[in-house]
Amino acid sequence: MLGLLLLITGIVINYFVSKNYKLTAGIFSMENYYLYSMYIAKPWCKLHVFALGILSGTLFVENSEYKKSK
């Protein structure tokens, strides 16, 4: 449940960052000079990626422990 909350929080943060800086989907747009500085350098824009990694690792460990117990 906490992982899902982190995932949703990261998506909402990215939505507000892109809305605040008026970032568009295309990387060749003239307005996207903040794109790389925001999404690569700032850790709060990577929150949903970290949450997916943590959830994947947790599911992998739980699945491997379940297979060992059988």
mmCIF file as Biopython writes it, N, C-alpha, C and O atoms, coordinates in Angstrom:
data_model
#
loop_
_atom_site.group_PDB
_atom_site.id
_atom_site.type_symbol
_atom_site.label_atom_id
_atom_site.label_alt_id
_atom_site.label_comp_id
_atom_site.label_asym_id
_atom_site.label_entity_id
_atom_site.label_seq_id
_atom_site.pdbx_PDB_ins_code
_atom_site.Cartn_x
_atom_site.Cartn_y
_atom_site.Cartn_z
_atom_site.occupancy
_atom_site.B_iso_or_equiv
_atom_site.auth_seq_id
_atom_site.auth_asym_id
_atom_site.pdbx_PDB_model_num
ATOM 1   N N  . MET A ? 1  ? 0.826  -1.197  0.000   1.0 0.0 1  A 1 
ATOM 2   C CA . MET A ? 1  ? 0.000  0.000   0.000   1.0 0.0 1  A 1 
ATOM 3   C C  . MET A ? 1  ? 0.868  1.258   0.000   1.0 0.0 1  A 1 
ATOM 4   O O  . MET A ? 1  ? 0.548  2.244   -0.664  1.0 0.0 1  A 1 
ATOM 5   N N  . LEU A ? 2  ? 1.965  1.213   0.747   1.0 0.0 2  A 1 
ATOM 6   C CA . LEU A ? 2  ? 2.864  2.362   0.794   1.0 0.0 2  A 1 
ATOM 7   C C  . LEU A ? 2  ? 3.537  2.575   -0.556  1.0 0.0 2  A 1 
ATOM 8   O O  . LEU A ? 2  ? 3.744  3.714   -0.974  1.0 0.0 2  A 1 
ATOM 9   N N  . GLY A ? 3  ? 3.877  1.493   -1.234  1.0 0.0 3  A 1 
ATOM 10  C CA . GLY A ? 3  ? 4.478  1.610   -2.556  1.0 0.0 3  A 1 
ATOM 11  C C  . GLY A ? 3  ? 3.536  2.245   -3.554  1.0 0.0 3  A 1 
ATOM 12  O O  . GLY A ? 3  ? 3.956  3.055   -4.381  1.0 0.0 3  A 1 
ATOM 13  N N  . LEU A ? 4  ? 2.277  1.888   -3.486  1.0 0.0 4  A 1 
ATOM 14  C CA . LEU A ? 4  ? 1.279  2.481   -4.370  1.0 0.0 4  A 1 
ATOM 15  C C  . LEU A ? 4  ? 1.119  3.969   -4.072  1.0 0.0 4  A 1 
ATOM 16  O O  . LEU A ? 4  ? 0.952  4.772   -4.989  1.0 0.0 4  A 1 
ATOM 17  N N  . LEU A ? 5  ? 1.168  4.332   -2.817  1.0 0.0 5  A 1 
ATOM 18  C CA . LEU A ? 5  ? 1.087  5.744   -2.436  1.0 0.0 5  A 1 
ATOM 19  C C  . LEU A ? 5  ? 2.291  6.520   -2.969  1.0 0.0 5  A 1 
ATOM 20  O O  . LEU A ? 5  ? 2.134  7.640   -3.454  1.0 0.0 5  A 1 
ATOM 21  N N  . LEU A ? 6  ? 3.494  5.936   -2.886  1.0 0.0 6  A 1 
ATOM 22  C CA . LEU A ? 6  ? 4.681  6.585   -3.445  1.0 0.0 6  A 1 
ATOM 23  C C  . LEU A ? 6  ? 4.572  6.732   -4.955  1.0 0.0 6  A 1 
ATOM 24  O O  . LEU A ? 6  ? 4.971  7.754   -5.512  1.0 0.0 6  A 1 
ATOM 25  N N  . LEU A ? 7  ? 4.040  5.729   -5.610  1.0 0.0 7  A 1 
ATOM 26  C CA . LEU A ? 7  ? 3.878  5.768   -7.055  1.0 0.0 7  A 1 
ATOM 27  C C  . LEU A ? 7  ? 2.921  6.888   -7.473  1.0 0.0 7  A 1 
ATOM 28  O O  . LEU A ? 7  ? 3.224  7.653   -8.388  1.0 0.0 7  A 1 
ATOM 29  N N  . ILE A ? 8  ? 1.798  6.982   -6.821  1.0 0.0 8  A 1 
ATOM 30  C CA . ILE A ? 8  ? 0.818  8.025   -7.139  1.0 0.0 8  A 1 
ATOM 31  C C  . ILE A ? 8  ? 1.359  9.409   -6.804  1.0 0.0 8  A 1 
ATOM 32  O O  . ILE A ? 8  ? 1.120  10.361  -7.548  1.0 0.0 8  A 1 
ATOM 33  N N  . THR A ? 9  ? 2.081  9.532   -5.699  1.0 0.0 9  A 1 
ATOM 34  C CA . THR A ? 9  ? 2.669  10.815  -5.318  1.0 0.0 9  A 1 
ATOM 35  C C  . THR A ? 9  ? 3.685  11.280  -6.354  1.0 0.0 9  A 1 
ATOM 36  O O  . THR A ? 9  ? 3.720  12.459  -6.705  1.0 0.0 9  A 1 
ATOM 37  N N  . GLY A ? 10 ? 4.510  10.363  -6.843  1.0 0.0 10 A 1 
ATOM 38  C CA . GLY A ? 10 ? 5.491  10.722  -7.864  1.0 0.0 10 A 1 
ATOM 39  C C  . GLY A ? 10 ? 4.843  11.175  -9.152  1.0 0.0 10 A 1 
ATOM 40  O O  . GLY A ? 10 ? 5.318  12.114  -9.791  1.0 0.0 10 A 1 
ATOM 41  N N  . ILE A ? 11 ? 3.768  10.525  -9.539  1.0 0.0 11 A 1 
ATOM 42  C CA . ILE A ? 11 ? 3.063  10.914  -10.758 1.0 0.0 11 A 1 
ATOM 43  C C  . ILE A ? 11 ? 2.426  12.294  -10.598 1.0 0.0 11 A 1 
ATOM 44  O O  . ILE A ? 11 ? 2.454  13.100  -11.528 1.0 0.0 11 A 1 
ATOM 45  N N  . VAL A ? 12 ? 1.860  12.567  -9.443  1.0 0.0 12 A 1 
ATOM 46  C CA . VAL A ? 12 ? 1.246  13.878  -9.191  1.0 0.0 12 A 1 
ATOM 47  C C  . VAL A ? 12 ? 2.309  14.972  -9.181  1.0 0.0 12 A 1 
ATOM 48  O O  . VAL A ? 12 ? 2.082  16.055  -9.721  1.0 0.0 12 A 1 
ATOM 49  N N  . ILE A ? 13 ? 3.463  14.707  -8.576  1.0 0.0 13 A 1 
ATOM 50  C CA . ILE A ? 13 ? 4.549  15.695  -8.559  1.0 0.0 13 A 1 
ATOM 51  C C  . ILE A ? 13 ? 5.005  16.005  -9.974  1.0 0.0 13 A 1 
ATOM 52  O O  . ILE A ? 13 ? 5.203  17.168  -10.324 1.0 0.0 13 A 1 
ATOM 53  N N  . ASN A ? 14 ? 5.173  14.967  -10.793 1.0 0.0 14 A 1 
ATOM 54  C CA . ASN A ? 14 ? 5.583  15.190  -12.183 1.0 0.0 14 A 1 
ATOM 55  C C  . ASN A ? 14 ? 4.533  15.970  -12.961 1.0 0.0 14 A 1 
ATOM 56  O O  . ASN A ? 14 ? 4.874  16.786  -13.817 1.0 0.0 14 A 1 
ATOM 57  N N  . TYR A ? 15 ? 3.283  15.731  -12.677 1.0 0.0 15 A 1 
ATOM 58  C CA . TYR A ? 15 ? 2.218  16.486  -13.341 1.0 0.0 15 A 1 
ATOM 59  C C  . TYR A ? 15 ? 2.334  17.974  -13.010 1.0 0.0 15 A 1 
ATOM 60  O O  . TYR A ? 15 ? 2.260  18.814  -13.906 1.0 0.0 15 A 1 
ATOM 61  N N  . PHE A ? 16 ? 2.514  18.303  -11.739 1.0 0.0 16 A 1 
ATOM 62  C CA . PHE A ? 16 ? 2.580  19.707  -11.355 1.0 0.0 16 A 1 
ATOM 63  C C  . PHE A ? 16 ? 3.861  20.380  -11.836 1.0 0.0 16 A 1 
ATOM 64  O O  . PHE A ? 16 ? 3.849  21.567  -12.163 1.0 0.0 16 A 1 
ATOM 65  N N  . VAL A ? 17 ? 4.962  19.640  -11.882 1.0 0.0 17 A 1 
ATOM 66  C CA . VAL A ? 17 ? 6.200  20.218  -12.419 1.0 0.0 17 A 1 
ATOM 67  C C  . VAL A ? 17 ? 6.043  20.526  -13.903 1.0 0.0 17 A 1 
ATOM 68  O O  . VAL A ? 17 ? 6.428  21.602  -14.362 1.0 0.0 17 A 1 
ATOM 69  N N  . SER A ? 18 ? 5.480  19.587  -14.651 1.0 0.0 18 A 1 
ATOM 70  C CA . SER A ? 18 ? 5.313  19.832  -16.082 1.0 0.0 18 A 1 
ATOM 71  C C  . SER A ? 18 ? 4.282  20.927  -16.354 1.0 0.0 18 A 1 
ATOM 72  O O  . SER A ? 18 ? 4.410  21.666  -17.330 1.0 0.0 18 A 1 
ATOM 73  N N  . LYS A ? 19 ? 3.272  21.038  -15.506 1.0 0.0 19 A 1 
ATOM 74  C CA . LYS A ? 19 ? 2.286  22.098  -15.684 1.0 0.0 19 A 1 
ATOM 75  C C  . LYS A ? 19 ? 2.865  23.459  -15.302 1.0 0.0 19 A 1 
ATOM 76  O O  . LYS A ? 19 ? 2.584  24.460  -15.961 1.0 0.0 19 A 1 
ATOM 77  N N  . ASN A ? 20 ? 3.676  23.500  -14.237 1.0 0.0 20 A 1 
ATOM 78  C CA . ASN A ? 20 ? 4.262  24.756  -13.775 1.0 0.0 20 A 1 
ATOM 79  C C  . ASN A ? 20 ? 5.254  25.316  -14.798 1.0 0.0 20 A 1 
ATOM 80  O O  . ASN A ? 20 ? 5.253  26.520  -15.054 1.0 0.0 20 A 1 
ATOM 81  N N  . TYR A ? 21 ? 6.093  24.469  -15.380 1.0 0.0 21 A 1 
ATOM 82  C CA . TYR A ? 21 ? 7.080  24.916  -16.356 1.0 0.0 21 A 1 
ATOM 83  C C  . TYR A ? 21 ? 6.589  24.823  -17.793 1.0 0.0 21 A 1 
ATOM 84  O O  . TYR A ? 21 ? 7.347  25.098  -18.723 1.0 0.0 21 A 1 
ATOM 85  N N  . LYS A ? 22 ? 5.320  24.436  -17.987 1.0 0.0 22 A 1 
ATOM 86  C CA . LYS A ? 22 ? 4.702  24.325  -19.304 1.0 0.0 22 A 1 
ATOM 87  C C  . LYS A ? 22 ? 5.511  23.431  -20.244 1.0 0.0 22 A 1 
ATOM 88  O O  . LYS A ? 22 ? 5.771  23.792  -21.392 1.0 0.0 22 A 1 
ATOM 89  N N  . LEU A ? 23 ? 5.901  22.267  -19.744 1.0 0.0 23 A 1 
ATOM 90  C CA . LEU A ? 23 ? 6.661  21.306  -20.538 1.0 0.0 23 A 1 
ATOM 91  C C  . LEU A ? 23 ? 5.706  20.536  -21.438 1.0 0.0 23 A 1 
ATOM 92  O O  . LEU A ? 23 ? 4.615  20.152  -21.018 1.0 0.0 23 A 1 
ATOM 93  N N  . THR A ? 24 ? 6.120  20.317  -22.657 1.0 0.0 24 A 1 
ATOM 94  C CA . THR A ? 24 ? 5.306  19.561  -23.600 1.0 0.0 24 A 1 
ATOM 95  C C  . THR A ? 24 ? 5.898  18.164  -23.772 1.0 0.0 24 A 1 
ATOM 96  O O  . THR A ? 24 ? 6.979  17.873  -23.258 1.0 0.0 24 A 1 
ATOM 97  N N  . ALA A ? 25 ? 5.196  17.314  -24.485 1.0 0.0 25 A 1 
ATOM 98  C CA . ALA A ? 25 ? 5.624  15.932  -24.626 1.0 0.0 25 A 1 
ATOM 99  C C  . ALA A ? 25 ? 6.815  15.783  -25.563 1.0 0.0 25 A 1 
ATOM 100 O O  . ALA A ? 25 ? 7.624  14.874  -25.378 1.0 0.0 25 A 1 
ATOM 101 N N  . GLY A ? 26 ? 6.943  16.633  -26.543 1.0 0.0 26 A 1 
ATOM 102 C CA . GLY A ? 26 ? 8.040  16.513  -27.498 1.0 0.0 26 A 1 
ATOM 103 C C  . GLY A ? 26 ? 9.321  17.125  -26.965 1.0 0.0 26 A 1 
ATOM 104 O O  . GLY A ? 26 ? 9.293  18.191  -26.351 1.0 0.0 26 A 1 
ATOM 105 N N  . ILE A ? 27 ? 10.440 16.461  -27.195 1.0 0.0 27 A 1 
ATOM 106 C CA . ILE A ? 27 ? 11.710 16.978  -26.669 1.0 0.0 27 A 1 
ATOM 107 C C  . ILE A ? 27 ? 12.302 18.058  -27.562 1.0 0.0 27 A 1 
ATOM 108 O O  . ILE A ? 27 ? 13.262 18.719  -27.165 1.0 0.0 27 A 1 
ATOM 109 N N  . PHE A ? 28 ? 11.761 18.251  -28.747 1.0 0.0 28 A 1 
ATOM 110 C CA . PHE A ? 28 ? 12.286 19.265  -29.652 1.0 0.0 28 A 1 
ATOM 111 C C  . PHE A ? 28 ? 11.529 20.577  -29.592 1.0 0.0 28 A 1 
ATOM 112 O O  . PHE A ? 28 ? 11.767 21.463  -30.411 1.0 0.0 28 A 1 
ATOM 113 N N  . SER A ? 29 ? 10.630 20.716  -28.645 1.0 0.0 29 A 1 
ATOM 114 C CA . SER A ? 29 ? 9.879  21.963  -28.498 1.0 0.0 29 A 1 
ATOM 115 C C  . SER A ? 29 ? 10.778 23.038  -27.899 1.0 0.0 29 A 1 
ATOM 116 O O  . SER A ? 29 ? 11.687 22.734  -27.126 1.0 0.0 29 A 1 
ATOM 117 N N  . MET A ? 30 ? 10.531 24.253  -28.245 1.0 0.0 30 A 1 
ATOM 118 C CA . MET A ? 30 ? 11.346 25.360  -27.756 1.0 0.0 30 A 1 
ATOM 119 C C  . MET A ? 30 ? 11.144 25.617  -26.268 1.0 0.0 30 A 1 
ATOM 120 O O  . MET A ? 30 ? 12.011 26.206  -25.622 1.0 0.0 30 A 1 
ATOM 121 N N  . GLU A ? 31 ? 10.019 25.187  -25.720 1.0 0.0 31 A 1 
ATOM 122 C CA . GLU A ? 31 ? 9.719  25.448  -24.312 1.0 0.0 31 A 1 
ATOM 123 C C  . GLU A ? 31 ? 10.371 24.435  -23.369 1.0 0.0 31 A 1 
ATOM 124 O O  . GLU A ? 31 ? 10.257 24.577  -22.151 1.0 0.0 31 A 1 
ATOM 125 N N  . ASN A ? 32 ? 11.037 23.438  -23.889 1.0 0.0 32 A 1 
ATOM 126 C CA . ASN A ? 32 ? 11.520 22.345  -23.055 1.0 0.0 32 A 1 
ATOM 127 C C  . ASN A ? 32 ? 12.956 22.516  -22.580 1.0 0.0 32 A 1 
ATOM 128 O O  . ASN A ? 32 ? 13.646 21.513  -22.399 1.0 0.0 32 A 1 
ATOM 129 N N  . TYR A ? 33 ? 13.435 23.718  -22.371 1.0 0.0 33 A 1 
ATOM 130 C CA . TYR A ? 33 ? 14.794 23.874  -21.875 1.0 0.0 33 A 1 
ATOM 131 C C  . TYR A ? 33 ? 14.906 23.509  -20.399 1.0 0.0 33 A 1 
ATOM 132 O O  . TYR A ? 33 ? 16.020 23.344  -19.903 1.0 0.0 33 A 1 
ATOM 133 N N  . TYR A ? 34 ? 13.794 23.377  -19.680 1.0 0.0 34 A 1 
ATOM 134 C CA . TYR A ? 34 ? 13.817 22.911  -18.294 1.0 0.0 34 A 1 
ATOM 135 C C  . TYR A ? 34 ? 13.642 21.402  -18.179 1.0 0.0 34 A 1 
ATOM 136 O O  . TYR A ? 34 ? 13.752 20.851  -17.083 1.0 0.0 34 A 1 
ATOM 137 N N  . LEU A ? 35 ? 13.371 20.727  -19.288 1.0 0.0 35 A 1 
ATOM 138 C CA . LEU A ? 35 ? 13.017 19.308  -19.240 1.0 0.0 35 A 1 
ATOM 139 C C  . LEU A ? 35 ? 14.103 18.468  -18.576 1.0 0.0 35 A 1 
ATOM 140 O O  . LEU A ? 35 ? 13.828 17.748  -17.617 1.0 0.0 35 A 1 
ATOM 141 N N  . TYR A ? 36 ? 15.314 18.553  -19.072 1.0 0.0 36 A 1 
ATOM 142 C CA . TYR A ? 36 ? 16.380 17.711  -18.530 1.0 0.0 36 A 1 
ATOM 143 C C  . TYR A ? 36 ? 16.840 18.178  -17.158 1.0 0.0 36 A 1 
ATOM 144 O O  . TYR A ? 36 ? 17.187 17.352  -16.313 1.0 0.0 36 A 1 
ATOM 145 N N  . SER A ? 37 ? 16.849 19.468  -16.923 1.0 0.0 37 A 1 
ATOM 146 C CA . SER A ? 37 ? 17.279 19.949  -15.613 1.0 0.0 37 A 1 
ATOM 147 C C  . SER A ? 37 ? 16.294 19.573  -14.511 1.0 0.0 37 A 1 
ATOM 148 O O  . SER A ? 37 ? 16.688 19.402  -13.357 1.0 0.0 37 A 1 
ATOM 149 N N  . MET A ? 38 ? 15.026 19.445  -14.858 1.0 0.0 38 A 1 
ATOM 150 C CA . MET A ? 38 ? 14.031 19.078  -13.851 1.0 0.0 38 A 1 
ATOM 151 C C  . MET A ? 38 ? 13.929 17.567  -13.674 1.0 0.0 38 A 1 
ATOM 152 O O  . MET A ? 38 ? 13.922 17.075  -12.546 1.0 0.0 38 A 1 
ATOM 153 N N  . TYR A ? 39 ? 13.851 16.840  -14.764 1.0 0.0 39 A 1 
ATOM 154 C CA . TYR A ? 39 ? 13.560 15.414  -14.666 1.0 0.0 39 A 1 
ATOM 155 C C  . TYR A ? 39 ? 14.793 14.544  -14.444 1.0 0.0 39 A 1 
ATOM 156 O O  . TYR A ? 39 ? 14.653 13.395  -14.026 1.0 0.0 39 A 1 
ATOM 157 N N  . ILE A ? 40 ? 15.979 15.045  -14.706 1.0 0.0 40 A 1 
ATOM 158 C CA . ILE A ? 40 ? 17.174 14.246  -14.486 1.0 0.0 40 A 1 
ATOM 159 C C  . ILE A ? 40 ? 17.868 14.644  -13.193 1.0 0.0 40 A 1 
ATOM 160 O O  . ILE A ? 40 ? 18.375 13.776  -12.483 1.0 0.0 40 A 1 
ATOM 161 N N  . ALA A ? 41 ? 17.905 15.907  -12.872 1.0 0.0 41 A 1 
ATOM 162 C CA . ALA A ? 41 ? 18.672 16.366  -11.724 1.0 0.0 41 A 1 
ATOM 163 C C  . ALA A ? 41 ? 17.884 16.374  -10.413 1.0 0.0 41 A 1 
ATOM 164 O O  . ALA A ? 41 ? 18.486 16.268  -9.344  1.0 0.0 41 A 1 
ATOM 165 N N  . LYS A ? 42 ? 16.603 16.492  -10.463 1.0 0.0 42 A 1 
ATOM 166 C CA . LYS A ? 42 ? 15.808 16.627  -9.235  1.0 0.0 42 A 1 
ATOM 167 C C  . LYS A ? 42 ? 15.315 15.273  -8.743  1.0 0.0 42 A 1 
ATOM 168 O O  . LYS A ? 42 ? 14.703 14.532  -9.513  1.0 0.0 42 A 1 
ATOM 169 N N  . PRO A ? 43 ? 15.562 14.932  -7.494  1.0 0.0 43 A 1 
ATOM 170 C CA . PRO A ? 43 ? 15.155 13.607  -6.998  1.0 0.0 43 A 1 
ATOM 171 C C  . PRO A ? 43 ? 13.650 13.443  -6.836  1.0 0.0 43 A 1 
ATOM 172 O O  . PRO A ? 43 ? 13.149 12.321  -6.912  1.0 0.0 43 A 1 
ATOM 173 N N  . TRP A ? 44 ? 12.916 14.528  -6.615  1.0 0.0 44 A 1 
ATOM 174 C CA . TRP A ? 44 ? 11.469 14.381  -6.427  1.0 0.0 44 A 1 
ATOM 175 C C  . TRP A ? 44 ? 10.759 14.057  -7.739  1.0 0.0 44 A 1 
ATOM 176 O O  . TRP A ? 44 ? 9.617  13.599  -7.717  1.0 0.0 44 A 1 
ATOM 177 N N  . CYS A ? 45 ? 11.403 14.282  -8.869  1.0 0.0 45 A 1 
ATOM 178 C CA . CYS A ? 45 ? 10.814 13.884  -10.148 1.0 0.0 45 A 1 
ATOM 179 C C  . CYS A ? 45 ? 11.056 12.413  -10.449 1.0 0.0 45 A 1 
ATOM 180 O O  . CYS A ? 45 ? 10.462 11.867  -11.379 1.0 0.0 45 A 1 
ATOM 181 N N  . LYS A ? 46 ? 11.913 11.770  -9.683  1.0 0.0 46 A 1 
ATOM 182 C CA . LYS A ? 46 ? 12.207 10.349  -9.881  1.0 0.0 46 A 1 
ATOM 183 C C  . LYS A ? 46 ? 11.524 9.474   -8.834  1.0 0.0 46 A 1 
ATOM 184 O O  . LYS A ? 46 ? 11.808 8.279   -8.757  1.0 0.0 46 A 1 
ATOM 185 N N  . LEU A ? 47 ? 10.649 10.032  -8.044  1.0 0.0 47 A 1 
ATOM 186 C CA . LEU A ? 47 ? 10.033 9.298   -6.947  1.0 0.0 47 A 1 
ATOM 187 C C  . LEU A ? 47 ? 9.251  8.085   -7.432  1.0 0.0 47 A 1 
ATOM 188 O O  . LEU A ? 47 ? 9.334  7.020   -6.820  1.0 0.0 47 A 1 
ATOM 189 N N  . HIS A ? 48 ? 8.504  8.220   -8.505  1.0 0.0 48 A 1 
ATOM 190 C CA . HIS A ? 48 ? 7.723  7.089   -9.000  1.0 0.0 48 A 1 
ATOM 191 C C  . HIS A ? 48 ? 8.619  5.992   -9.561  1.0 0.0 48 A 1 
ATOM 192 O O  . HIS A ? 48 ? 8.261  4.815   -9.498  1.0 0.0 48 A 1 
ATOM 193 N N  . VAL A ? 49 ? 9.776  6.354   -10.107 1.0 0.0 49 A 1 
ATOM 194 C CA . VAL A ? 49 ? 10.710 5.340   -10.606 1.0 0.0 49 A 1 
ATOM 195 C C  . VAL A ? 49 ? 11.315 4.564   -9.439  1.0 0.0 49 A 1 
ATOM 196 O O  . VAL A ? 49 ? 11.437 3.341   -9.505  1.0 0.0 49 A 1 
ATOM 197 N N  . PHE A ? 50 ? 11.693 5.264   -8.376  1.0 0.0 50 A 1 
ATOM 198 C CA . PHE A ? 50 ? 12.216 4.595   -7.190  1.0 0.0 50 A 1 
ATOM 199 C C  . PHE A ? 50 ? 11.161 3.689   -6.567  1.0 0.0 50 A 1 
ATOM 200 O O  . PHE A ? 50 ? 11.467 2.582   -6.125  1.0 0.0 50 A 1 
ATOM 201 N N  . ALA A ? 51 ? 9.925  4.162   -6.532  1.0 0.0 51 A 1 
ATOM 202 C CA . ALA A ? 51 ? 8.847  3.358   -5.948  1.0 0.0 51 A 1 
ATOM 203 C C  . ALA A ? 51 ? 8.616  2.078   -6.754  1.0 0.0 51 A 1 
ATOM 204 O O  . ALA A ? 51 ? 8.390  1.015   -6.176  1.0 0.0 51 A 1 
ATOM 205 N N  . LEU A ? 52 ? 8.671  2.173   -8.072  1.0 0.0 52 A 1 
ATOM 206 C CA . LEU A ? 52 ? 8.521  0.969   -8.897  1.0 0.0 52 A 1 
ATOM 207 C C  . LEU A ? 52 ? 9.671  -0.009  -8.668  1.0 0.0 52 A 1 
ATOM 208 O O  . LEU A ? 52 ? 9.454  -1.221  -8.651  1.0 0.0 52 A 1 
ATOM 209 N N  . GLY A ? 53 ? 10.877 0.495   -8.492  1.0 0.0 53 A 1 
ATOM 210 C CA . GLY A ? 53 ? 12.021 -0.368  -8.206  1.0 0.0 53 A 1 
ATOM 211 C C  . GLY A ? 53 ? 11.890 -1.063  -6.869  1.0 0.0 53 A 1 
ATOM 212 O O  . GLY A ? 53 ? 12.184 -2.252  -6.754  1.0 0.0 53 A 1 
ATOM 213 N N  . ILE A ? 54 ? 11.452 -0.335  -5.856  1.0 0.0 54 A 1 
ATOM 214 C CA . ILE A ? 54 ? 11.262 -0.921  -4.535  1.0 0.0 54 A 1 
ATOM 215 C C  . ILE A ? 54 ? 10.156 -1.961  -4.560  1.0 0.0 54 A 1 
ATOM 216 O O  . ILE A ? 54 ? 10.298 -3.031  -3.970  1.0 0.0 54 A 1 
ATOM 217 N N  . LEU A ? 55 ? 9.054  -1.656  -5.238  1.0 0.0 55 A 1 
ATOM 218 C CA . LEU A ? 55 ? 7.956  -2.626  -5.343  1.0 0.0 55 A 1 
ATOM 219 C C  . LEU A ? 55 ? 8.382  -3.877  -6.102  1.0 0.0 55 A 1 
ATOM 220 O O  . LEU A ? 55 ? 8.023  -4.989  -5.714  1.0 0.0 55 A 1 
ATOM 221 N N  . SER A ? 56 ? 9.140  -3.705  -7.176  1.0 0.0 56 A 1 
ATOM 222 C CA . SER A ? 56 ? 9.606  -4.864  -7.947  1.0 0.0 56 A 1 
ATOM 223 C C  . SER A ? 56 ? 10.545 -5.730  -7.120  1.0 0.0 56 A 1 
ATOM 224 O O  . SER A ? 56 ? 10.444 -6.956  -7.149  1.0 0.0 56 A 1 
ATOM 225 N N  . GLY A ? 57 ? 11.450 -5.108  -6.388  1.0 0.0 57 A 1 
ATOM 226 C CA . GLY A ? 57 ? 12.358 -5.863  -5.529  1.0 0.0 57 A 1 
ATOM 227 C C  . GLY A ? 57 ? 11.628 -6.603  -4.426  1.0 0.0 57 A 1 
ATOM 228 O O  . GLY A ? 57 ? 11.960 -7.747  -4.118  1.0 0.0 57 A 1 
ATOM 229 N N  . THR A ? 58 ? 10.645 -5.968  -3.834  1.0 0.0 58 A 1 
ATOM 230 C CA . THR A ? 58 ? 9.862  -6.599  -2.778  1.0 0.0 58 A 1 
ATOM 231 C C  . THR A ? 58 ? 9.081  -7.786  -3.307  1.0 0.0 58 A 1 
ATOM 232 O O  . THR A ? 58 ? 9.043  -8.841  -2.674  1.0 0.0 58 A 1 
ATOM 233 N N  . LEU A ? 59 ? 8.460  -7.620  -4.462  1.0 0.0 59 A 1 
ATOM 234 C CA . LEU A ? 59 ? 7.715  -8.729  -5.057  1.0 0.0 59 A 1 
ATOM 235 C C  . LEU A ? 59 ? 8.643  -9.877  -5.452  1.0 0.0 59 A 1 
ATOM 236 O O  . LEU A ? 59 ? 8.267  -11.041 -5.314  1.0 0.0 59 A 1 
ATOM 237 N N  . PHE A ? 60 ? 9.840  -9.575  -5.937  1.0 0.0 60 A 1 
ATOM 238 C CA . PHE A ? 60 ? 10.794 -10.609 -6.307  1.0 0.0 60 A 1 
ATOM 239 C C  . PHE A ? 60 ? 11.233 -11.413 -5.091  1.0 0.0 60 A 1 
ATOM 240 O O  . PHE A ? 60 ? 11.286 -12.642 -5.143  1.0 0.0 60 A 1 
ATOM 241 N N  . VAL A ? 61 ? 11.545 -10.729 -4.004  1.0 0.0 61 A 1 
ATOM 242 C CA . VAL A ? 61 ? 11.982 -11.421 -2.784  1.0 0.0 61 A 1 
ATOM 243 C C  . VAL A ? 61 ? 10.849 -12.263 -2.201  1.0 0.0 61 A 1 
ATOM 244 O O  . VAL A ? 61 ? 11.067 -13.406 -1.799  1.0 0.0 61 A 1 
ATOM 245 N N  . GLU A ? 62 ? 9.646  -11.704 -2.156  1.0 0.0 62 A 1 
ATOM 246 C CA . GLU A ? 62 ? 8.514  -12.470 -1.629  1.0 0.0 62 A 1 
ATOM 247 C C  . GLU A ? 62 ? 8.203  -13.681 -2.503  1.0 0.0 62 A 1 
ATOM 248 O O  . GLU A ? 62 ? 7.854  -14.740 -1.982  1.0 0.0 62 A 1 
ATOM 249 N N  . ASN A ? 63 ? 8.322  -13.543 -3.810  1.0 0.0 63 A 1 
ATOM 250 C CA . ASN A ? 63 ? 8.059  -14.643 -4.716  1.0 0.0 63 A 1 
ATOM 251 C C  . ASN A ? 63 ? 9.121  -15.735 -4.572  1.0 0.0 63 A 1 
ATOM 252 O O  . ASN A ? 63 ? 8.791  -16.921 -4.586  1.0 0.0 63 A 1 
ATOM 253 N N  . SER A ? 64 ? 10.379 -15.348 -4.434  1.0 0.0 64 A 1 
ATOM 254 C CA . SER A ? 64 ? 11.429 -16.350 -4.284  1.0 0.0 64 A 1 
ATOM 255 C C  . SER A ? 64 ? 11.331 -17.063 -2.933  1.0 0.0 64 A 1 
ATOM 256 O O  . SER A ? 64 ? 11.621 -18.256 -2.850  1.0 0.0 64 A 1 
ATOM 257 N N  . GLU A ? 65 ? 10.927 -16.353 -1.874  1.0 0.0 65 A 1 
ATOM 258 C CA . GLU A ? 65 ? 10.743 -16.990 -0.583  1.0 0.0 65 A 1 
ATOM 259 C C  . GLU A ? 65 ? 9.552  -17.953 -0.599  1.0 0.0 65 A 1 
ATOM 260 O O  . GLU A ? 65 ? 9.572  -18.993 0.059   1.0 0.0 65 A 1 
ATOM 261 N N  . TYR A ? 66 ? 8.520  -17.590 -1.356  1.0 0.0 66 A 1 
ATOM 262 C CA . TYR A ? 66 ? 7.350  -18.457 -1.475  1.0 0.0 66 A 1 
ATOM 263 C C  . TYR A ? 66 ? 7.712  -19.742 -2.212  1.0 0.0 66 A 1 
ATOM 264 O O  . TYR A ? 66 ? 7.265  -20.824 -1.830  1.0 0.0 66 A 1 
ATOM 265 N N  . LYS A ? 67 ? 8.519  -19.629 -3.266  1.0 0.0 67 A 1 
ATOM 266 C CA . LYS A ? 67 ? 8.916  -20.813 -4.024  1.0 0.0 67 A 1 
ATOM 267 C C  . LYS A ? 67 ? 9.818  -21.731 -3.192  1.0 0.0 67 A 1 
ATOM 268 O O  . LYS A ? 67 ? 9.766  -22.951 -3.342  1.0 0.0 67 A 1 
ATOM 269 N N  . LYS A ? 68 ? 10.644 -21.150 -2.317  1.0 0.0 68 A 1 
ATOM 270 C CA . LYS A ? 68 ? 11.526 -21.959 -1.468  1.0 0.0 68 A 1 
ATOM 271 C C  . LYS A ? 68 ? 10.719 -22.723 -0.416  1.0 0.0 68 A 1 
ATOM 272 O O  . LYS A ? 68 ? 11.096 -23.829 -0.028  1.0 0.0 68 A 1 
ATOM 273 N N  . SER A ? 69 ? 9.623  -22.145 0.041   1.0 0.0 69 A 1 
ATOM 274 C CA . SER A ? 69 ? 8.842  -22.787 1.095   1.0 0.0 69 A 1 
ATOM 275 C C  . SER A ? 69 ? 7.980  -23.927 0.573   1.0 0.0 69 A 1 
ATOM 276 O O  . SER A ? 69 ? 7.507  -24.745 1.362   1.0 0.0 69 A 1 
ATOM 277 N N  . LYS A ? 70 ? 7.766  -24.001 -0.725  1.0 0.0 70 A 1 
ATOM 278 C CA . LYS A ? 70 ? 6.938  -25.065 -1.307  1.0 0.0 70 A 1 
ATOM 279 C C  . LYS A ? 70 ? 7.647  -26.356 -1.388  1.0 0.0 70 A 1 
ATOM 280 O O  . LYS A ? 70 ? 7.080  -27.343 -1.855  1.0 0.0 70 A 1 
#
